[in-house]
Amino acid sequence: MTPRAVFQRYEQIRRRLPSSHRIPACPSKPPEHVPDLDALSGHFDVFVFDAFGVLNVGEQAIHGAVQRFEALQSMGKRLYILTNSASYEKDSLIAKFRRLGFNVDAENIISSREVMIHNLSTSGIFSDSAIESLGVINVCNLADFPANLRYESISGKGDYRQTVAENERFQQADGYIFLSAAHWNADAQAELLVHLKRNPKPVYVGNPDLVAPREGCFSLEPGYYAHELLDQTECPVEFFGKPFQNTFSYAIAKIKEKNALQSLDRILMLGDTLHTDILGALASGIKTALVTDHGSYAGQDVSTYISESEIVPDYILPSI
């Protein structure tokens, strides 16, 4: 998908995304352009980073991102990574960001997977007697999931040849969890659509992103396939991750546990996508900065996208 096609698809599904009182019909204040985070470091106590397109692209840290992260830490700023990467449990995420050079621990990382597990546990979904088994589309283990349920995974590790159509236990699941699209494809999606059109079941999506920026391309993410399910079936679909408020509410609560914040205006969300990072943060009442050089809008005229979507960040910067 091209950046324009991705943007247009987000606009098509806009009715399913959060709205915000901070988004006027005719924005009166344009975003402030700044060269980098050095210009904003004195204005905020807490910095919340999206990962892809802000800290890294694929498996490579963006030039200067590690140094900026370290500089903010040395100033006593509280730093968090709020990621829609739901494929891996917390320990794997910590290892990934450390491998990229970022000095992080469990407290610094909040993932949509973590939010989903928390919400499905507190809402009773994981203990609902009507749900005995869940089909999971994933690429790693489920060690952090409750042990009281039966999980039937479809992954890319050897057993992916056993597709949706051939996997009877997967079809018989009481609901589905979509964590990763790394090994998903159009054929598997078509088979799942056939099944869910006949037998609508709840679907819980741990990554609402339509795409993620990789080295030279976009990868399709669970949100892309989940919105297709919403378009073509009667399945109830619940999203966990940016821009949805279950995720921002969870993150803000975690931040407040560790920081004596008097105002949400002291928190800055940095992201590369208007419809996820910026929209979700605006709806939550925290400040926003759009990073333009490495992610969804690399090489694009972001002013056009801002005008068309009327999602207006507080700041724009090329890189952190």
Buried (B, 14 or more C-beta within 10 A) or exposed (E): BEBEEBBEBBBEBBEBBBEBEBBEEEBEEEBEEBEBBEEBBEEBBBBBBBBBBBBBBEEEBBEEBBEBBBBBBEEEBBBBBBBBBBBBBBEBBBEBBEEBBBEBEEEBBBBBBBBBBBBBEEEEBBEBEEBEBBBBBBBBEBEEBEEEBEBBBBBBEEEBEEBBBEBEEBBEBBBBBBBBBBBBEEEBBEBBBEBBEEEEBBBBBBBBBBBBBEEEEBBBBBBBBBBBBBEEBEBEBBBBBBBBEBBBEBBBEBBEEEEEBEEBBBBBBBBBBBBBBBBBBBBBBBBBBBBBBBBBBBEBEBEEBBEEBEBBBBBBBEBB
